[in-house]
Amino acid sequence: MNWLENFMSNTTFELKPHQSTDLVLREIWRTKDRLSAAYGHDVDRLFADARQRQKLSGHPVVNLQSKRRKTR
């Protein structure tokens, strides 16, 4: 049972103020590690796949680089 299942169950689950953030951060890190491992810890492969999925999604993509103005 993960922390969320435990939290959502009928049992009382009390956290100290810093523990709730720690649990969330641990879950974020765990997810990041799994995602990284899925691409052999290769950032270029991860972003190449993300760009490909972005193209296939059909959603409009905004490029903020082309919208920047020159500063005076």
MIDRENKE-226025 format. One record per residue: residue number from 1; x, y, z of N, C-alpha, C in turn. Coordinates in nm, 4 decimals, always signed. Layout:
N
PT   mifi        n_x        n_y        n_z       ca_x       ca_y       ca_z        c_x        c_y        c_z
PT    NUM          X          Y          Z          X          Y          Z          X          Y          Z
...
//
This chain:
72
PT   mifi        n_x        n_y        n_z       ca_x       ca_y       ca_z        c_x        c_y        c_z
PT      1    +0.0857    -0.1180    +0.0000    +0.0000    +0.0000    +0.0000    +0.0901    +0.1240    +0.0000
PT      2    +0.0690    +0.2138    -0.0983    +0.1503    +0.3355    -0.1016    +0.0922    +0.4385    -0.0049
PT      3    +0.1603    +0.5513    +0.0091    +0.1187    +0.6514    +0.1078    -0.0185    +0.7081    +0.0762
PT      4    -0.0530    +0.7220    -0.0537    -0.1827    +0.7788    -0.0892    -0.2949    +0.6819    -0.0547
PT      5    -0.2757    +0.5543    -0.0862    -0.3753    +0.4542    -0.0481    -0.3926    +0.4513    +0.1025
PT      6    -0.2820    +0.4597    +0.1740    -0.2865    +0.4616    +0.3191    -0.3621    +0.5850    +0.3685
PT      7    -0.3311    +0.6986    +0.3068    -0.3952    +0.8243    +0.3458    -0.5460    +0.8204    +0.3201
PT      8    -0.5849    +0.7617    +0.2064    -0.7255    +0.7599    +0.1674    -0.8051    +0.6483    +0.2353
PT      9    -0.7364    +0.5558    +0.2998    -0.8080    +0.4455    +0.3644    -0.8793    +0.4956    +0.4898
PT     10    -0.9524    +0.4089    +0.5514    -1.0306    +0.4448    +0.6697    -0.9444    +0.4653    +0.7938
PT     11    -0.8202    +0.4239    +0.7883    -0.7351    +0.4377    +0.9059    -0.6919    +0.5827    +0.9240
PT     12    -0.6664    +0.6193    +1.0457    -0.6193    +0.7540    +1.0756    -0.4724    +0.7628    +1.0379
PT     13    -0.4386    +0.8662    +0.9643    -0.3025    +0.8836    +0.9173    -0.2648    +1.0278    +0.9442
PT     14    -0.1873    +1.0490    +1.0493    -0.1497    +1.1847    +1.0843    -0.0074    +1.2135    +1.0395
PT     15    +0.0114    +1.3304    +0.9830    +0.1428    +1.3719    +0.9364    +0.1883    +1.4950    +1.0123
PT     16    +0.3151    +1.4997    +1.0376    +0.3729    +1.6226    +1.0907    +0.3814    +1.7197    +0.9731
PT     17    +0.3867    +1.8506    +0.9987    +0.3855    +1.9484    +0.8890    +0.4867    +1.9219    +0.7775
PT     18    +0.6090    +1.8850    +0.8112    +0.7106    +1.8624    +0.7075    +0.6940    +1.7288    +0.6375
PT     19    +0.6231    +1.6336    +0.6988    +0.6115    +1.5005    +0.6409    +0.5270    +1.4989    +0.5140
PT     20    +0.4220    +1.5809    +0.5082    +0.3367    +1.5784    +0.3896    +0.4166    +1.6217    +0.2672
PT     21    +0.5001    +1.7217    +0.2819    +0.5834    +1.7662    +0.1704    +0.6847    +1.6587    +0.1363
PT     22    +0.7438    +1.5972    +0.2375    +0.8414    +1.4916    +0.2138    +0.7791    +1.3774    +0.1339
PT     23    +0.6569    +1.3390    +0.1667    +0.5902    +1.2299    +0.0959    +0.5644    +1.2679    -0.0495
PT     24    +0.5209    +1.3887    -0.0724    +0.4952    +1.4347    -0.2086    +0.6266    +1.4387    -0.2869
PT     25    +0.7302    +1.4934    -0.2272    +0.8600    +1.4997    -0.2946    +0.9141    +1.3609    -0.3248
PT     26    +0.8987    +1.2687    -0.2319    +0.9453    +1.1319    -0.2557    +0.8741    +1.0706    -0.3751
PT     27    +0.7431    +1.0938    -0.3850    +0.6664    +1.0393    -0.4969    +0.7090    +1.1055    -0.6287
PT     28    +0.7353    +1.2355    -0.6266    +0.7832    +1.3052    -0.7461    +0.9185    +1.2485    -0.7888
PT     29    +1.0091    +1.2303    -0.6942    +1.1416    +1.1762    -0.7251    +1.1310    +1.0336    -0.7788
PT     30    +1.0426    +0.9543    -0.7195    +1.0237    +0.8166    -0.7655    +0.9749    +0.8164    -0.9110
PT     31    +0.8803    +0.9039    -0.9417    +0.8275    +0.9149    -1.0780    +0.9363    +0.9618    -1.1737
PT     32    +1.0139    +1.0625    -1.1326    +1.1242    +1.1137    -1.2147    +1.2254    +1.0027    -1.2420
PT     33    +1.2589    +0.9239    -1.1412    +1.3553    +0.8161    -1.1580    +1.3038    +0.7089    -1.2540
PT     34    +1.1748    +0.6751    -1.2445    +1.1167    +0.5759    -1.3357    +1.1168    +0.6266    -1.4791
PT     35    +1.0796    +0.7526    -1.4973    +1.0775    +0.8119    -1.6302    +1.2188    +0.8170    -1.6881
PT     36    +1.3148    +0.8594    -1.6078    +1.4531    +0.8653    -1.6512    +1.5043    +0.7265    -1.6909
PT     37    +1.4762    +0.6270    -1.6106    +1.5205    +0.4905    -1.6394    +1.4580    +0.4374    -1.7681
PT     38    +1.3349    +0.4758    -1.7958    +1.2659    +0.4299    -1.9166    +1.3374    +0.4772    -2.0435
PT     39    +1.4125    +0.5857    -2.0347    +1.4869    +0.6397    -2.1487    +1.6372    +0.6210    -2.1308
PT     40    +1.6758    +0.5267    -2.0485    +1.8169    +0.4969    -2.0284    +1.8945    +0.6141    -1.9709
PT     41    +1.8262    +0.6969    -1.8937    +1.8852    +0.8155    -1.8308    +1.9458    +0.9090    -1.9359
PT     42    +1.8834    +0.9117    -2.0543    +1.9301    +0.9941    -2.1654    +1.8292    +1.1061    -2.1895
PT     43    +1.8652    +1.2277    -2.1518    +1.7753    +1.3440    -2.1636    +1.7380    +1.3692    -2.3091
PT     44    +1.8332    +1.3504    -2.4009    +1.8051    +1.3726    -2.5429    +1.6964    +1.2778    -2.5933
PT     45    +1.7035    +1.1512    -2.5528    +1.5994    +1.0541    -2.5917    +1.4647    +1.0916    -2.5322
PT     46    +1.4639    +1.1323    -2.4066    +1.3396    +1.1701    -2.3397    +1.2728    +1.2869    -2.4131
PT     47    +1.3508    +1.3918    -2.4450    +1.2925    +1.5084    -2.5109    +1.2571    +1.4813    -2.6565
PT     48    +1.3320    +1.3949    -2.7243    +1.2961    +1.3580    -2.8615    +1.1596    +1.2901    -2.8624
PT     49    +1.1384    +1.2010    -2.7667    +1.0085    +1.1341    -2.7565    +0.8990    +1.2335    -2.7197
PT     50    +0.9283    +1.3265    -2.6298    +0.8291    +1.4268    -2.5897    +0.7906    +1.5140    -2.7091
PT     51    +0.8903    +1.5537    -2.7903    +0.8604    +1.6342    -2.9097    +0.7753    +1.5553    -3.0090
PT     52    +0.8057    +1.4277    -3.0259    +0.7284    +1.3432    -3.1171    +0.5834    +1.3303    -3.0688
PT     53    +0.5652    +1.3051    -2.9394    +0.4290    +1.2945    -2.8846    +0.3555    +1.4267    -2.8979
PT     54    +0.4281    +1.5375    -2.8845    +0.3687    +1.6704    -2.8984    +0.3178    +1.6899    -3.0415
PT     55    +0.3977    +1.6507    -3.1413    +0.3564    +1.6624    -3.2817    +0.2321    +1.5792    -3.3094
PT     56    +0.2297    +1.4580    -3.2550    +0.1190    +1.3659    -3.2810    -0.0083    +1.4018    -3.2045
PT     57    +0.0027    +1.4858    -3.1036    -0.1125    +1.5165    -3.0181    -0.2197    +1.5970    -3.0902
PT     58    -0.1786    +1.6775    -3.1889    -0.2753    +1.7616    -3.2581    -0.3099    +1.8891    -3.1839
PT     59    -0.2508    +1.9082    -3.0681    -0.2758    +2.0291    -2.9905    -0.1862    +2.1424    -3.0412
PT     60    -0.2385    +2.2659    -3.0391    -0.1537    +2.3774    -3.0812    -0.0383    +2.3969    -2.9821
PT     61    +0.0766    +2.4340    -3.0360    +0.1959    +2.4537    -2.9539    +0.2394    +2.5992    -2.9685
PT     62    +0.2647    +2.6634    -2.8577    +0.3082    +2.8027    -2.8580    +0.4587    +2.8061    -2.8416
PT     63    +0.5261    +2.8802    -2.9282    +0.6700    +2.8977    -2.9188    +0.6963    +3.0381    -2.8663
PT     64    +0.7278    +3.0491    -2.7392    +0.7489    +3.1798    -2.6776    +0.8795    +3.2441    -2.7225
PT     65    +0.9731    +3.1657    -2.7734    +1.0993    +3.2218    -2.8210    +1.0750    +3.3196    -2.9358
PT     66    +0.9846    +3.2865    -3.0263    +0.9610    +3.3720    -3.1421    +0.8785    +3.4948    -3.1068
PT     67    +0.8174    +3.4986    -2.9920    +0.7323    +3.6099    -2.9509    +0.8075    +3.7148    -2.8691
PT     68    +0.9299    +3.6868    -2.8297    +1.0038    +3.7814    -2.7455    +1.0435    +3.9049    -2.8235
PT     69    +1.0349    +4.0160    -2.7568    +1.0757    +4.1431    -2.8176    +1.2178    +4.1757    -2.7743
PT     70    +1.2830    +4.2540    -2.8574    +1.4159    +4.3014    -2.8193    +1.4002    +4.4078    -2.7117
PT     71    +1.4861    +4.4025    -2.6103    +1.4815    +4.5050    -2.5061    +1.5607    +4.6250    -2.5500
PT     72    +1.5200    +4.7389    -2.5028    +1.5880    +4.8638    -2.5419    +1.7165    +4.8818    -2.4707
//
